[in-house]
């Protein structure tokens, strides 16, 4: 990680040095997302949920041979909520190739026994931006809803084994346990409990 940071700093310094000051020609290749912080609570009791895994997925739109942009994952970061339900993910900056542009960051939130969130754009909610309060139905059961307000996500408890199995179907294409150890450890513990095969 330290080596990647040094390499990034060297490339950025070189790029800015070679670019004429007035043009700022290379700034659009810099991919940057702010720090994210928020809170996860129980929808019914309003008590904090400790140990929920929060994953941020950084993506870009890449222009390829096809006539339309293709979404690609740039990187992922994860954190656990503390005893007060709070989490913090530091800011992220890297370079992207010239034939791509920055996409919104999406989130996965997983806690065994609770409805999970996967692939939802909560960037504004967790970065201090404008975030309208919303109550959104779960894909697998429209009666179950999670609530989002500025910086706070309320997750309802799941009642059946089938709901828990569906809630454990989270993941990021191309990323495995070595990339997301907290997520995969927690999902595997839940799947062991439910008696279904673990992931790698």
Secondary structure, 3 states (H helix, E strand, C coil): CHHHHHHHHHHHHHHHHHCCCCCCCCHHHEEEECCEEEEEEECCCCCECCCCEEEEEEEEEEECCCCCEEEEEEEEEEEECCCCCEEEECCEEEECCCCEEECCCEEEEECCCECCEEEECCHHHHCCCCCCCEEEEECCEEEEEEEEECCEEEECECCCHHHHHHHCCCCCCCCCCCCCHHHHHHHHHHHHHHCCCCCC
